[in-house]
Amino acid sequence: MAKITVVGSSSMDLVVTSAKRPGAGETVLGESFKTVPGGKGANQAVAAARLGAEVTMIGCVGDDHLGQVILDNFKANGVYTAYVEPVTGVESGTAHIVLAEGDNSIVVVKAANDRISPGYVDKAIQAIREADIVMIQQEIPEETVIHVSELCRAHNIPLILNPAPARPVPQAVIEAASYITPNEHEAEILFEGQHLAAMLRRYPGKLLVTEGKAGVRYFDGIQEVVIPGYHVEVVDTTGAGDTFNGALAVALAEGRSLPESLKFANRAAALSVTRFGAQGGMPSRSDVEGSL
């Protein structure tokens, strides 16, 4: 069984569905409101666990009701939570999501996720050393992302960096990562002023740019390759990227080739958008393999 360690955020998603996205200063009537567990780190951990991996989460929640719900959800999905610590006197992270016009808009409040420090990660170093692959995102402090990349390089552990939300990333982190998975918007920020084609060639088999339903683009050492996506009826795109990353980690940790891993990840991501919620739509292993 693949062993995956995720260092990242855990939060509660507050999701509003509306026919129209409000502009600045505008009020619109929504159609529904739901509260569901989320956070990019938690989403990727749950996605990988549902696909059959042994997953350990490293993160923080608040000592509030939402924090307990997040922990219970991890356990229900088979994610190991010994390194997810409730922080006294701090609220759990939240994501405020508007689903409208076939897409989503998200405001993230990090709260307890800002307490995931390099020192906190060091307390869970065993989980990193024992992993087949480590996953990290950017809803946690930048110094922690840097520290985790250094640990993975020192212990020769493959690292998937999902550079979302978008912000510049130190060159040392880019070099330490085994795989980098931005979408097109995040790639523009990550490599500001650089042509994407040149960056793909600079990082062959490493820079994997997701393009929504079009698929994922990378350079295989000879040419640019696009592993196509799958056309499905979209219900909710929230969490599709996290599902992609979780599935990619599982496939790579199991020893699949990069093209095979990307195909597996694309299909998992496509299935995830056919249901409501970031984690609510995440498929099981049998869902993905049956569809493939």
C-alpha positions as CSV (number, residue, x, y, z in Angstrom):
1,M,0.0,0.0,0.0
2,A,1.3,3.5,-0.9
3,K,2.3,5.6,2.1
4,I,1.6,9.3,1.6
5,T,2.2,12.1,4.1
6,V,0.4,15.4,3.5
7,V,1.5,18.7,5.2
8,G,-1.2,21.3,4.8
9,S,-4.3,23.0,5.7
10,S,-7.6,21.7,7.2
11,S,-10.7,23.9,7.2
12,M,-14.4,24.0,7.0
13,D,-15.9,25.1,3.7
14,L,-18.9,27.4,3.9
15,V,-20.5,26.9,0.5
16,V,-23.2,29.2,-1.1
17,T,-24.8,28.2,-4.4
18,S,-26.1,31.1,-6.6
19,A,-27.2,31.5,-10.2
20,K,-25.2,34.8,-10.3
21,R,-21.9,35.8,-8.8
22,P,-22.2,39.2,-7.1
23,G,-20.1,42.1,-8.2
24,A,-18.5,44.6,-5.9
25,G,-21.2,46.2,-3.8
26,E,-23.9,43.9,-5.1
27,T,-26.3,41.7,-3.2
28,V,-27.8,38.6,-4.9
29,L,-30.1,35.9,-3.6
30,G,-28.5,32.5,-3.1
31,E,-30.1,29.1,-3.7
32,S,-28.5,27.0,-1.0
33,F,-25.9,27.0,1.8
34,K,-23.9,24.0,3.1
35,T,-21.0,23.4,5.5
36,V,-18.5,20.7,4.5
37,P,-15.0,19.8,5.5
38,G,-12.2,21.2,3.2
39,G,-8.8,22.8,3.1
40,K,-6.4,22.0,0.3
41,G,-4.2,19.7,2.5
42,A,-7.2,17.9,4.0
43,N,-8.8,17.5,0.6
44,Q,-5.7,16.0,-0.9
45,A,-5.3,13.6,2.1
46,V,-8.9,12.4,1.8
47,A,-8.6,12.0,-2.0
48,A,-5.5,9.8,-1.6
49,A,-7.1,7.8,1.2
50,R,-10.2,7.1,-0.8
51,L,-8.0,5.8,-3.6
52,G,-6.4,3.3,-1.4
53,A,-3.3,4.9,0.1
54,E,-2.2,4.9,3.7
55,V,-2.3,8.6,4.5
56,T,-0.9,10.6,7.4
57,M,-1.9,14.3,7.8
58,I,0.3,16.9,9.4
59,G,-1.6,20.0,10.3
60,C,-3.6,22.1,12.9
61,V,-7.2,22.8,13.7
62,G,-8.8,25.1,16.2
63,D,-10.1,24.0,19.6
64,D,-13.6,24.8,18.4
65,H,-16.6,22.7,17.2
66,L,-15.4,23.0,13.6
67,G,-12.0,21.5,14.6
68,Q,-13.7,18.4,16.1
69,V,-15.8,18.0,12.9
70,I,-12.6,18.2,10.8
71,L,-10.9,15.5,12.9
72,D,-13.9,13.2,12.9
73,N,-14.1,13.5,9.1
74,F,-10.4,12.5,8.8
75,K,-11.0,9.5,10.9
76,A,-14.1,8.5,8.9
77,N,-12.0,8.6,5.7
78,G,-9.2,6.6,7.2
79,V,-6.6,9.4,7.5
80,Y,-4.1,9.1,10.4
81,T,-4.5,12.1,12.6
82,A,-1.9,11.8,15.4
83,Y,-0.1,14.8,13.9
84,V,-3.2,17.1,13.6
85,E,-3.2,19.2,16.7
86,P,-6.1,21.4,18.1
87,V,-4.6,24.8,18.9
88,T,-5.9,26.3,22.2
89,G,-7.8,29.6,21.7
90,V,-7.6,29.6,17.9
91,E,-10.4,29.2,15.4
92,S,-10.3,26.5,12.7
93,G,-9.6,27.6,9.2
94,T,-12.5,28.4,6.9
95,A,-13.1,28.7,3.2
96,H,-16.0,30.9,2.0
97,I,-17.0,29.5,-1.4
98,V,-19.5,30.9,-4.0
99,L,-20.6,28.4,-6.7
100,A,-22.1,30.4,-9.6
101,E,-22.1,30.4,-13.4
102,G,-20.4,27.0,-13.7
103,D,-17.3,27.8,-11.5
104,N,-16.3,28.8,-8.0
105,S,-14.8,31.8,-6.1
106,I,-13.1,31.2,-2.8
107,V,-11.9,33.3,0.1
108,V,-9.7,31.4,2.6
109,V,-9.2,32.4,6.2
110,K,-6.1,30.4,7.4
111,A,-6.6,30.8,11.2
112,A,-5.2,27.6,12.9
113,N,-3.4,26.7,9.7
114,D,-1.0,29.5,10.3
115,R,0.3,27.5,13.3
116,I,1.8,24.8,11.1
117,S,5.4,26.0,11.8
118,P,8.7,24.3,10.8
119,G,9.0,23.3,14.5
120,Y,5.6,21.7,14.4
121,V,6.5,19.7,11.3
122,D,9.7,18.5,13.0
123,K,7.6,16.8,15.6
124,A,6.2,14.7,12.9
125,I,9.5,14.0,11.0
126,Q,9.0,10.2,11.3
127,A,5.9,10.5,9.1
128,I,7.9,12.3,6.4
129,R,10.8,9.8,6.6
130,E,8.5,6.8,6.2
131,A,6.5,8.2,3.3
132,D,6.7,7.1,-0.3
133,I,5.7,10.6,-1.3
134,V,5.0,13.9,0.5
135,M,2.4,16.5,-0.6
136,I,2.4,20.2,0.3
137,Q,0.3,23.3,-0.8
138,Q,0.4,27.0,0.1
139,E,-2.4,27.6,2.6
140,I,0.3,27.3,5.3
141,P,3.2,29.6,6.1
142,E,5.9,30.0,3.5
143,E,8.7,29.1,5.9
144,T,7.0,25.8,6.5
145,V,6.8,25.0,2.8
146,I,10.5,25.8,2.5
147,H,11.3,23.6,5.5
148,V,9.4,20.6,4.2
149,S,11.1,20.9,0.8
150,E,14.5,20.8,2.6
151,L,13.5,17.8,4.7
152,C,12.3,15.9,1.7
153,R,15.5,16.7,-0.2
154,A,17.6,15.7,2.8
155,H,15.8,12.3,3.2
156,N,15.4,11.7,-0.5
157,I,11.6,11.6,-0.3
158,P,9.7,12.7,-3.5
159,L,7.7,15.9,-3.0
160,I,4.6,17.1,-4.9
161,L,4.3,20.9,-4.6
162,N,0.8,22.1,-5.4
163,P,1.5,25.9,-5.6
164,A,-2.0,27.0,-4.6
165,P,-3.1,29.5,-3.6
166,A,-0.8,31.2,-6.1
167,R,2.2,33.1,-4.7
168,P,5.8,33.3,-5.7
169,V,7.8,30.3,-4.6
170,P,11.6,30.4,-3.7
171,Q,13.8,28.8,-6.4
172,A,15.2,26.4,-3.8
173,V,11.7,25.0,-3.3
174,I,11.1,24.6,-7.0
175,E,14.4,22.7,-7.3
176,A,13.7,20.5,-4.3
177,A,10.2,19.4,-5.5
178,S,9.9,16.3,-7.6
179,Y,6.7,17.4,-9.2
180,I,5.0,20.9,-9.4
181,T,1.3,21.0,-10.2
182,P,0.0,24.6,-10.9
183,N,-3.0,25.4,-13.0
184,E,-2.5,27.9,-15.8
185,H,-3.1,31.0,-13.6
186,E,-0.8,29.7,-10.9
187,A,1.9,29.0,-13.4
188,E,1.8,32.6,-14.6
189,I,2.5,33.8,-11.0
190,L,5.0,31.1,-10.3
191,F,7.1,31.9,-13.4
192,E,6.3,35.6,-13.8
193,G,7.6,37.1,-17.0
194,Q,8.7,33.7,-18.3
195,H,7.1,31.8,-21.3
196,L,5.3,28.6,-20.2
197,A,6.8,26.6,-23.0
198,A,10.3,27.5,-21.8
199,M,9.5,26.6,-18.2
200,L,8.1,23.3,-19.3
201,R,11.3,22.5,-21.2
202,R,13.4,23.7,-18.2
203,Y,11.6,21.2,-15.9
204,P,10.8,18.1,-18.0
205,G,8.6,15.6,-16.3
206,K,8.4,17.8,-13.3
207,L,6.3,20.8,-14.2
208,L,2.7,19.5,-14.7
209,V,0.3,22.3,-15.7
210,T,-3.4,21.5,-15.3
211,E,-5.7,23.0,-17.9
212,G,-9.1,22.1,-16.5
213,K,-11.2,19.8,-18.7
214,A,-8.5,20.1,-21.4
215,G,-6.2,17.9,-19.3
216,V,-2.6,18.4,-18.1
217,R,0.5,19.6,-20.0
218,Y,4.1,18.7,-19.5
219,F,7.4,18.3,-21.5
220,D,8.6,14.7,-21.7
221,G,12.2,15.6,-22.7
222,I,11.4,15.6,-26.4
223,Q,8.1,17.4,-26.9
224,E,5.2,19.0,-25.1
225,V,2.5,16.4,-24.2
226,V,-1.1,16.9,-23.2
227,I,-2.8,14.1,-21.3
228,P,-6.4,14.8,-22.1
229,G,-9.1,15.3,-19.6
230,Y,-12.6,13.7,-19.6
231,H,-15.8,15.4,-20.5
232,V,-18.5,15.0,-17.8
233,E,-21.6,16.8,-16.6
234,V,-20.3,19.4,-14.1
235,V,-22.0,19.9,-10.7
236,D,-19.3,21.5,-8.6
237,T,-15.7,22.1,-9.6
238,T,-14.5,22.7,-6.0
239,G,-11.8,20.3,-5.0
240,A,-11.1,19.0,-8.5
241,G,-7.5,20.1,-8.4
242,D,-7.1,18.6,-4.9
243,T,-8.5,15.3,-6.2
244,F,-6.1,15.4,-9.1
245,N,-3.1,15.9,-6.8
246,G,-4.2,13.2,-4.4
247,A,-4.7,10.7,-7.2
248,L,-1.4,11.7,-8.8
249,A,0.4,11.0,-5.6
250,V,-1.2,7.6,-5.2
251,A,-0.4,6.5,-8.7
252,L,3.2,7.7,-8.6
253,A,3.7,6.1,-5.1
254,E,2.5,2.8,-6.6
255,G,5.1,3.0,-9.3
256,R,3.0,3.9,-12.3
257,S,4.6,5.8,-15.1
258,L,4.0,9.6,-15.3
259,P,1.6,9.3,-18.3
260,E,-0.3,6.5,-16.6
261,S,-0.4,8.5,-13.3
262,L,-1.7,11.6,-15.1
263,K,-4.4,9.7,-16.8
264,F,-5.5,8.2,-13.5
265,A,-5.4,11.7,-11.9
266,N,-7.4,13.2,-14.7
267,R,-10.1,10.6,-14.4
268,A,-10.4,11.0,-10.6
269,A,-10.6,14.8,-11.0
270,A,-13.3,14.5,-13.7
271,L,-15.4,12.2,-11.5
272,S,-15.1,14.6,-8.6
273,V,-16.9,17.4,-10.3
274,T,-20.0,15.3,-10.9
275,R,-21.0,15.6,-7.3
276,F,-21.3,18.4,-4.7
277,G,-18.6,19.4,-2.4
278,A,-14.8,19.3,-2.5
279,Q,-14.6,16.0,-0.6
280,G,-18.2,15.0,-1.3
281,G,-17.3,14.3,-5.0
282,M,-14.0,12.5,-4.4
283,P,-14.2,9.1,-6.0
284,S,-13.2,5.7,-4.6
285,R,-10.6,3.4,-6.2
286,S,-13.3,1.3,-7.7
287,D,-15.0,4.4,-9.2
288,V,-11.8,5.4,-11.0
289,E,-10.7,2.0,-12.2
290,G,-14.2,1.1,-13.3
291,S,-14.4,4.3,-15.4
292,L,-10.9,3.9,-16.8
